[in-house]
Amino acid sequence: MRDEFVDLVSRDLRRVRWAEPAELRARARRRSRRTAAATAIAVLAVASSAVAVAARPDPAPTVAGPMSGFDSPGAELPSIVLLSGSDLPVRANIQLGDIGLGEPVRVDPLLETCAKANGVPLELVTSRYSRSRNLLQASASGQDGTGGLPVLAQDVYRMGRAGSAQVFADLDRYVRACASWRQTTPAERDGLSGTVSIQHSWQVVERDFAGDRSMLLRHTEAPAPSPQVVQPTAGEDLRAVVQVGDLVTVLAPQGGVRNRSVPLVDGDELRALGRTAATRMCAITSPPC
């Protein structure tokens, strides 16, 4: 569901995240409207590549109870805290969103899967309130609804400062364990059964570029050296995590490209969006900036 189709089928294949069932269930619970858009695009991607992948069952990570000593009185998150299409460097004229109560803080479910596979205990921090938004670009024909190309996903979580610190500490632990991870998944293409093997790597490429604390995560993937039914190509994606007071936001560009090779949202633009998001959060954090 990440890239353009036809000319970019190979990029679609390497963008497939081989999502675990637990991840899919979590997304379905709190992003039902956003999932409608992503599902339609994913169906097109599968049709164009004729690839079917069987995800391996994996127990869901442990979710920690609400952190004691919340710094804020428990105010909900107004929609103004989220970025809008006008903030983005490219056109994004479809907006989908959801709200949550007592949801776990999720930065990168695939990174969580890698960390667990490498023996790192997972205990997700629970937020008090959360709000999500998915910004999409409508097709040139003016089609709306679920026909848009995903551009950026954003989650904002309200929690105590102890919970915010734990989110960043956990990310550092996960990244240390996942500097290099090979994922092999059963796959089928054109009636042939086999495997897809991808070499993953995560790095923290920058810190403290926005808000009270921030982190820019880079995930790279490349085909592992082995015969396989599907041969994915190399690629990378970025995520920004920004904290302001008792709020944490996760910004995830959705992998689309412009001019056939330039990402819809590149690293410099993602940093700038992180600073914009920090300014928005300042107005409603407790205490205010």
Phi and psi in degrees as a GROMACS rama.xvg file:
@    title "Ramachandran Plot"
@    xaxis  label "Phi"
@    yaxis  label "Psi"
@TYPE xy
-101.626  -41.5476  ARG-2
-112.442  172.992  ASP-3
-63.8025  164.195  GLU-4
-104.771  -178.804  PHE-5
67.1059  -87.1256  VAL-6
-67.8761  -18.9939  ASP-7
-114.03  28.763  LEU-8
-60.1207  -40.7988  VAL-9
-63.1288  -35.5644  SER-10
-69.1709  -34.9042  ARG-11
-59.1943  -42.9716  ASP-12
-63.8017  -43.4968  LEU-13
-76.9102  -15.4827  ARG-14
-82.4443  -15.9542  ARG-15
-60.3668  128.836  VAL-16
-93.8589  1.51349  ARG-17
45.7667  57.2329  TRP-18
-62.8969  140.738  ALA-19
-76.3377  151.135  GLU-20
-55.6651  -37.2928  PRO-21
-63.0185  -37.1211  ALA-22
-66.2889  -42.4529  GLU-23
-63.261  -40.7256  LEU-24
-64.812  -39.0258  ARG-25
-65.6869  -41.6397  ALA-26
-63.7253  -39.7124  ARG-27
-64.3944  -34.0498  ALA-28
-67.2547  -40.5472  ARG-29
-116.562  2.58575  ARG-30
-137.406  46.0993  ARG-31
-60.9494  -44.1592  SER-32
-71.6936  -38.3876  ARG-33
-65.532  -36.203  ARG-34
-63.6466  -30.9174  THR-35
-59.1867  -42.1586  ALA-36
-68.8987  -45.5122  ALA-37
-64.4502  -35.9714  ALA-38
-64.3216  -43.6356  THR-39
-61.2872  -40.7521  ALA-40
-69.8819  -38.5159  ILE-41
-62.7567  -37.5834  ALA-42
-61.8133  -42.3314  VAL-43
-63.9613  -39.5772  LEU-44
-63.0419  -41.8721  ALA-45
-66.0942  -40.2289  VAL-46
-64.1117  -38.9356  ALA-47
-75.0785  -30.0497  SER-48
-99.7978  -14.9792  SER-49
54.4001  43.5383  ALA-50
-119.771  132.396  VAL-51
-122.986  131.775  ALA-52
-121.168  134.133  VAL-53
-97.2428  115.14  ALA-54
-76.8544  144.196  ALA-55
-83.4954  139.09  ARG-56
-66.4366  142.319  PRO-57
-152.146  129.737  ASP-58
-61.4747  148.022  PRO-59
-69.4584  148.203  ALA-60
-67.2381  156.702  PRO-61
-67.5541  138.517  THR-62
-109.12  122.69  VAL-63
-71.0788  149.979  ALA-64
-67.7736  167.493  GLY-65
-54.3651  135.368  PRO-66
-67.4662  136.794  MET-67
-76.0505  157.557  SER-68
72.3083  43.1665  GLY-69
-57.9029  137.812  PHE-70
-80.7903  -17.7354  ASP-71
-112.02  160.201  SER-72
-75.5093  -1.02344  PRO-73
96.6531  35.1336  GLY-74
-75.3815  145.448  ALA-75
-68.1386  170.664  GLU-76
-100.796  113.574  LEU-77
-71.8945  158.38  PRO-78
-65.645  -20.7584  SER-79
-66.3824  -14.7392  ILE-80
-72.5116  -18.1313  VAL-81
-91.3725  152.631  LEU-82
-69.31  154.51  LEU-83
-121.627  174.532  SER-84
-59.1508  -32.0275  GLY-85
-69.1691  -16.4508  SER-86
-81.8379  -17.5442  ASP-87
-84.7637  154.116  LEU-88
-76.8682  -7.89406  PRO-89
-129.432  166.022  VAL-90
-66.2809  132.119  ARG-91
-145.421  95.5165  ALA-92
-111.511  12.6885  ASN-93
-121.152  134.348  ILE-94
-132.626  121.023  GLN-95
-122.739  147.302  LEU-96
-155.778  172.649  GLY-97
-158.062  162.922  ASP-98
-125.88  157.183  ILE-99
-143.137  160.159  GLY-100
-132.482  122.989  LEU-101
66.3783  35.4834  GLY-102
-90.0444  148.236  GLU-103
-70.1513  147.657  PRO-104
-81.2661  117.094  VAL-105
-116.283  122.494  ARG-106
-100.789  -51.6408  VAL-107
-150.413  98.5329  ASP-108
-57.6412  -32.1577  PRO-109
-68.2558  -37.9773  LEU-110
-62.767  -39.0766  LEU-111
-61.3957  -42.2308  GLU-112
-61.5824  -43.5926  THR-113
-61.9782  -46.5951  CYS-114
-60.0969  -43.5551  ALA-115
-64.2999  -40.7061  LYS-116
-62.9698  -24.7809  ALA-117
-97.5685  14.3322  ASN-118
84.3501  13.4017  GLY-119
-86.0787  124.815  VAL-120
-64.0393  136.788  PRO-121
-109.541  124.323  LEU-122
-139.887  91.3773  GLU-123
-66.7742  138.201  LEU-124
-72.1649  136.965  VAL-125
-97.0557  129.888  THR-126
-86.6251  164.305  SER-127
-83.7869  -52.8243  ARG-128
-129.824  155.951  TYR-129
-147.506  155.279  SER-130
-144.486  139.362  ARG-131
-127.112  151.062  SER-132
-146.913  138.632  ARG-133
-119.81  122.439  ASN-134
-103.8  128.033  LEU-135
-126.481  160.16  LEU-136
-109.176  120.424  GLN-137
-66.9635  153.829  ALA-138
-67.5109  161.596  SER-139
-62.3749  -23.8853  ALA-140
-75.8319  -3.52888  SER-141
88.8684  7.08119  GLY-142
-63.9065  141.526  GLN-143
-124.005  -160.389  ASP-144
71.1231  -126.641  GLY-145
-90.9858  9.37421  THR-146
-90.8678  7.04305  GLY-147
-83.1427  159.978  GLY-148
-92.2616  119.92  LEU-149
-60.5801  133.697  PRO-150
-111.242  -50.7843  VAL-151
-149.367  136.837  LEU-152
-112.354  138.238  ALA-153
-133.987  135.16  GLN-154
-121.547  138.035  ASP-155
-122.613  132.002  VAL-156
-122.68  138.758  TYR-157
-106.053  129.614  ARG-158
-156.277  179.024  MET-159
-76.4276  163.382  GLY-160
-62.6247  -32.5982  ARG-161
-62.2852  -40.0177  ALA-162
-65.6506  -39.7469  GLY-163
-61.3136  -44.7253  SER-164
-62.0845  -36.9286  ALA-165
-66.6459  -36.7946  GLN-166
-57.6139  -47.4038  VAL-167
-71.1531  -37.465  PHE-168
-63.299  -41.1387  ALA-169
-63.6602  -42.4088  ASP-170
-60.1866  -41.4377  LEU-171
-61.9585  -40.9057  ASP-172
-63.6613  -44.4958  ARG-173
-63.7406  -43.4329  TYR-174
-65.44  -40.5377  VAL-175
-59.7922  -37.154  ARG-176
-78.0667  -17.6308  ALA-177
-119.52  32.0529  CYS-178
-61.8843  -28.3281  ALA-179
-151.661  121.889  SER-180
-146.093  127.12  TRP-181
-100.086  123.887  ARG-182
-111.807  123.684  GLN-183
-117.39  126.785  THR-184
-130.912  136.717  THR-185
-59.5862  143.242  PRO-186
-148.381  160.333  ALA-187
-139.488  135.58  GLU-188
-146.89  129.575  ARG-189
51.4693  39.8193  ASP-190
80.9661  -1.48466  GLY-191
-99.877  133.775  LEU-192
-99.4686  144.57  SER-193
-174.49  -146.289  GLY-194
-135.237  159.592  THR-195
-117.286  124.587  VAL-196
-119.021  124.829  SER-197
-126.127  134.726  ILE-198
-93.8601  116.696  GLN-199
-105.109  153.084  HIS-200
-151.523  139.875  SER-201
-122.159  141.644  TRP-202
-141.025  149.858  GLN-203
-89.8551  113.594  VAL-204
-96.5558  -16.7273  VAL-205
-161.988  149.347  GLU-206
-130.195  157.116  ARG-207
55.1697  43.697  ASP-208
-95.4669  -6.10284  PHE-209
-159.29  150.931  ALA-210
64.4948  -161.064  GLY-211
-73.168  -31.3689  ASP-212
-158.813  142.253  ARG-213
-153.989  161.537  SER-214
-150.003  133.573  MET-215
-108.917  116.101  LEU-216
-101.05  133.671  LEU-217
-115.807  129.441  ARG-218
-114.002  125.004  HIS-219
-117.103  150.999  THR-220
-143.427  147.281  GLU-221
-149.797  154.095  ALA-222
-64.7414  132.132  PRO-223
-72.6228  145.838  ALA-224
-73.6134  87.6636  PRO-225
-163.857  152.429  SER-226
-64.5674  133.336  PRO-227
-154.193  156.148  GLN-228
-62.9685  -43.2915  VAL-229
-113.947  130.322  VAL-230
-111.126  93.613  GLN-231
-70.2151  157.673  PRO-232
-98.8008  166.349  THR-233
-74.4097  154.056  ALA-234
-174.259  177.96  GLY-235
-150.2  160.246  GLU-236
-144.47  160.253  ASP-237
-123.424  151.192  LEU-238
-138.998  142.188  ARG-239
-114.143  136.56  ALA-240
-122.506  124.766  VAL-241
-131.229  133.748  VAL-242
-113.587  135.645  GLN-243
-134.726  112.605  VAL-244
58.7416  -123.289  GLY-245
-94.46  16.101  ASP-246
-116.547  143.288  LEU-247
-132.015  134.116  VAL-248
-121.57  147.645  THR-249
-118.809  123.88  VAL-250
-113.132  123.54  LEU-251
-130.893  101.9  ALA-252
-57.3106  143.655  PRO-253
-97.5906  13.8525  GLN-254
92.2025  -1.97603  GLY-255
-68.3949  158.751  GLY-256
-125.996  156.163  VAL-257
-119.925  149.389  ARG-258
54.7914  32.622  ASN-259
71.5617  -12.1418  ARG-260
-144.727  -26.9161  SER-261
-82.8355  128.445  VAL-262
-60.4372  149.177  PRO-263
-59.2178  -35.881  LEU-264
-131.048  112.01  VAL-265
-93.5874  -176.648  ASP-266
-61.7799  -45.7066  GLY-267
-63.1105  -40.7308  ASP-268
-67.6121  -35.0553  GLU-269
-66.8599  -39.4399  LEU-270
-60.5469  -44.3378  ARG-271
-62.7032  -40.2674  ALA-272
-64.5506  -35.051  LEU-273
-62.1044  -39.6195  GLY-274
-68.9721  -38.8374  ARG-275
-63.3966  -43.1834  THR-276
-61.8683  -38.5141  ALA-277
-62.5176  -40.0431  ALA-278
-62.6671  -41.3818  THR-279
-63.6681  -42.0905  ARG-280
-68.8391  -29.0983  MET-281
-56.0319  -34.2392  CYS-282
-70.2061  -23.1418  ALA-283
-124.77  3.4365  ILE-284
-72.438  163.398  THR-285
-124.512  116.211  SER-286
-76.2392  159.469  PRO-287
-61.3074  155.056  PRO-288
